[in-house]
């Protein structure tokens, strides 16, 4: 979605769109619905990914 909700869409419109069209949210629901992994495992993966992204960002910022 190109509009982050700060120009012509209301916060409610952006939130509704994200609830119904967010592919990551949809994938998470499918994973949990089909019991591919547990919610705890999913949250652990999410934490690990967030840490990797944060570490990469910090490295990029410090190398400039």
RANOR-V299121 format. One record per residue. RES is the residue in three letters. PHI is phi in degrees with one decimal (NA if undefined). NEAR is the number of other C-alpha atoms within 12 Angstrom. D_LAST is the distance of its C-alpha to the last C-alpha in Angstrom with 2 decimals. Layout:
# RANOR-V299121
res=RES phi=PHI near=NEAR d_last=D_LAST
res=RES phi=PHI near=NEAR d_last=D_LAST
This chain:
# RANOR-V299121
res=UNK phi=NA near=13 d_last=29.60
res=UNK phi=-79.1 near=10 d_last=27.95
res=UNK phi=-96.0 near=15 d_last=29.27
res=UNK phi=-75.1 near=16 d_last=27.67
res=UNK phi=93.1 near=17 d_last=30.87
res=UNK phi=-113.0 near=12 d_last=29.95
res=UNK phi=-111.3 near=11 d_last=31.65
res=UNK phi=-119.1 near=12 d_last=35.06
res=UNK phi=-103.7 near=16 d_last=35.48
res=UNK phi=-78.1 near=14 d_last=36.66
res=UNK phi=-59.4 near=15 d_last=35.05
res=UNK phi=-63.6 near=14 d_last=38.19
res=UNK phi=-63.4 near=19 d_last=37.86
res=UNK phi=-64.6 near=21 d_last=34.27
res=UNK phi=-61.5 near=17 d_last=35.34
res=UNK phi=-62.9 near=14 d_last=38.41
res=UNK phi=-60.3 near=20 d_last=36.50
res=UNK phi=-64.2 near=19 d_last=34.06
res=UNK phi=-64.9 near=15 d_last=37.09
res=UNK phi=-98.1 near=15 d_last=38.91
res=UNK phi=-125.4 near=15 d_last=36.31
res=UNK phi=-75.4 near=16 d_last=33.30
res=UNK phi=-64.4 near=14 d_last=33.28
res=UNK phi=-69.8 near=15 d_last=31.53
res=UNK phi=-64.3 near=16 d_last=34.14
res=UNK phi=-62.6 near=15 d_last=36.87
res=UNK phi=-62.2 near=16 d_last=35.70
res=UNK phi=-59.2 near=22 d_last=35.64
res=UNK phi=-61.0 near=20 d_last=39.17
res=UNK phi=-64.6 near=17 d_last=40.39
res=UNK phi=-60.3 near=17 d_last=39.02
res=UNK phi=-72.2 near=18 d_last=40.77
res=UNK phi=-60.6 near=13 d_last=43.90
res=UNK phi=-92.2 near=12 d_last=44.43
res=UNK phi=52.4 near=14 d_last=43.57
res=UNK phi=-70.2 near=15 d_last=41.11
res=UNK phi=-142.9 near=17 d_last=39.27
res=UNK phi=-79.7 near=17 d_last=39.85
res=UNK phi=-63.1 near=18 d_last=38.06
res=UNK phi=-62.2 near=13 d_last=36.79
res=UNK phi=-62.3 near=16 d_last=35.36
res=UNK phi=-62.8 near=22 d_last=33.72
res=UNK phi=-65.3 near=15 d_last=32.14
res=UNK phi=-63.2 near=14 d_last=30.98
res=UNK phi=-63.6 near=16 d_last=29.27
res=UNK phi=-59.1 near=16 d_last=27.68
res=UNK phi=-62.3 near=14 d_last=26.35
res=UNK phi=-63.6 near=14 d_last=24.99
res=UNK phi=-64.7 near=14 d_last=23.23
res=UNK phi=-59.9 near=14 d_last=21.77
res=UNK phi=-65.9 near=14 d_last=20.48
res=UNK phi=-61.5 near=14 d_last=18.92
res=UNK phi=-64.8 near=14 d_last=17.18
res=UNK phi=-62.7 near=14 d_last=16.03
res=UNK phi=-61.8 near=14 d_last=14.81
res=UNK phi=-65.2 near=14 d_last=12.90
res=UNK phi=-62.9 near=14 d_last=11.32
res=UNK phi=-61.8 near=13 d_last=10.47
res=UNK phi=-64.7 near=12 d_last=9.03
res=UNK phi=-64.3 near=11 d_last=6.86
res=UNK phi=-66.5 near=10 d_last=5.82
res=UNK phi=-80.2 near=9 d_last=5.59
res=UNK phi=-90.0 near=8 d_last=3.79
res=UNK phi=-92.7 near=7 d_last=0.00
